[in-house]
């Protein structure tokens, strides 16, 4: 079972996912315009959307899960692969700065999503 977290952490986690999804969507738009290979960003964006949905599904006790077990498993794998790079970025950041706080919340959100996906 996913660990119990406060409503504040839940809200911050959802906001962290919404933020990174927006940034990824913008990056994808820019890449499409430059005819770059978009497969990696598309895969990550799908994993982010699945992760956000799983958190909302878990915390809001929604009964309308619409992602397959395979999609959830693939998303969990992608999220686990993103965590080390976020942790390295955080090590280079200065505690107390907005960037540090953003990374801290994003890492926490990713970890919670992975926990939730492990239960599906």
Secondary structure as a PSIPRED ss2 file (coil, helix, strand):
# PSIPRED VFORMAT (PSIPRED V4.0)

   1 X C   1.000  0.000  0.000
   2 X C   1.000  0.000  0.000
   3 X C   1.000  0.000  0.000
   4 X C   1.000  0.000  0.000
   5 X C   1.000  0.000  0.000
   6 X C   1.000  0.000  0.000
   7 X H   0.000  1.000  0.000
   8 X H   0.000  1.000  0.000
   9 X H   0.000  1.000  0.000
  10 X H   0.000  1.000  0.000
  11 X H   0.000  1.000  0.000
  12 X H   0.000  1.000  0.000
  13 X H   0.000  1.000  0.000
  14 X H   0.000  1.000  0.000
  15 X H   0.000  1.000  0.000
  16 X H   0.000  1.000  0.000
  17 X H   0.000  1.000  0.000
  18 X H   0.000  1.000  0.000
  19 X H   0.000  1.000  0.000
  20 X H   0.000  1.000  0.000
  21 X H   0.000  1.000  0.000
  22 X H   0.000  1.000  0.000
  23 X H   0.000  1.000  0.000
  24 X H   0.000  1.000  0.000
  25 X H   0.000  1.000  0.000
  26 X H   0.000  1.000  0.000
  27 X H   0.000  1.000  0.000
  28 X H   0.000  1.000  0.000
  29 X H   0.000  1.000  0.000
  30 X H   0.000  1.000  0.000
  31 X H   0.000  1.000  0.000
  32 X H   0.000  1.000  0.000
  33 X H   0.000  1.000  0.000
  34 X C   1.000  0.000  0.000
  35 X C   1.000  0.000  0.000
  36 X C   1.000  0.000  0.000
  37 X C   1.000  0.000  0.000
  38 X C   1.000  0.000  0.000
  39 X H   0.000  1.000  0.000
  40 X H   0.000  1.000  0.000
  41 X H   0.000  1.000  0.000
  42 X H   0.000  1.000  0.000
  43 X H   0.000  1.000  0.000
  44 X H   0.000  1.000  0.000
  45 X H   0.000  1.000  0.000
  46 X H   0.000  1.000  0.000
  47 X H   0.000  1.000  0.000
  48 X H   0.000  1.000  0.000
  49 X H   0.000  1.000  0.000
  50 X H   0.000  1.000  0.000
  51 X H   0.000  1.000  0.000
  52 X H   0.000  1.000  0.000
  53 X H   0.000  1.000  0.000
  54 X H   0.000  1.000  0.000
  55 X H   0.000  1.000  0.000
  56 X H   0.000  1.000  0.000
  57 X H   0.000  1.000  0.000
  58 X H   0.000  1.000  0.000
  59 X H   0.000  1.000  0.000
  60 X C   1.000  0.000  0.000
  61 X C   1.000  0.000  0.000
  62 X C   1.000  0.000  0.000
  63 X C   1.000  0.000  0.000
  64 X C   1.000  0.000  0.000
  65 X C   1.000  0.000  0.000
  66 X C   1.000  0.000  0.000
  67 X C   1.000  0.000  0.000
  68 X C   1.000  0.000  0.000
  69 X H   0.000  1.000  0.000
  70 X H   0.000  1.000  0.000
  71 X H   0.000  1.000  0.000
  72 X H   0.000  1.000  0.000
  73 X H   0.000  1.000  0.000
  74 X H   0.000  1.000  0.000
  75 X H   0.000  1.000  0.000
  76 X H   0.000  1.000  0.000
  77 X H   0.000  1.000  0.000
  78 X H   0.000  1.000  0.000
  79 X H   0.000  1.000  0.000
  80 X H   0.000  1.000  0.000
  81 X H   0.000  1.000  0.000
  82 X H   0.000  1.000  0.000
  83 X H   0.000  1.000  0.000
  84 X H   0.000  1.000  0.000
  85 X H   0.000  1.000  0.000
  86 X H   0.000  1.000  0.000
  87 X H   0.000  1.000  0.000
  88 X H   0.000  1.000  0.000
  89 X H   0.000  1.000  0.000
  90 X H   0.000  1.000  0.000
  91 X H   0.000  1.000  0.000
  92 X H   0.000  1.000  0.000
  93 X C   1.000  0.000  0.000
  94 X C   1.000  0.000  0.000
  95 X C   1.000  0.000  0.000
  96 X C   1.000  0.000  0.000
  97 X C   1.000  0.000  0.000
  98 X H   0.000  1.000  0.000
  99 X H   0.000  1.000  0.000
 100 X H   0.000  1.000  0.000
 101 X H   0.000  1.000  0.000
 102 X H   0.000  1.000  0.000
 103 X H   0.000  1.000  0.000
 104 X H   0.000  1.000  0.000
 105 X H   0.000  1.000  0.000
 106 X H   0.000  1.000  0.000
 107 X H   0.000  1.000  0.000
 108 X H   0.000  1.000  0.000
 109 X H   0.000  1.000  0.000
 110 X H   0.000  1.000  0.000
 111 X H   0.000  1.000  0.000
 112 X H   0.000  1.000  0.000
 113 X H   0.000  1.000  0.000
 114 X H   0.000  1.000  0.000
 115 X H   0.000  1.000  0.000
 116 X H   0.000  1.000  0.000
 117 X H   0.000  1.000  0.000
 118 X H   0.000  1.000  0.000
 119 X C   1.000  0.000  0.000
 120 X C   1.000  0.000  0.000
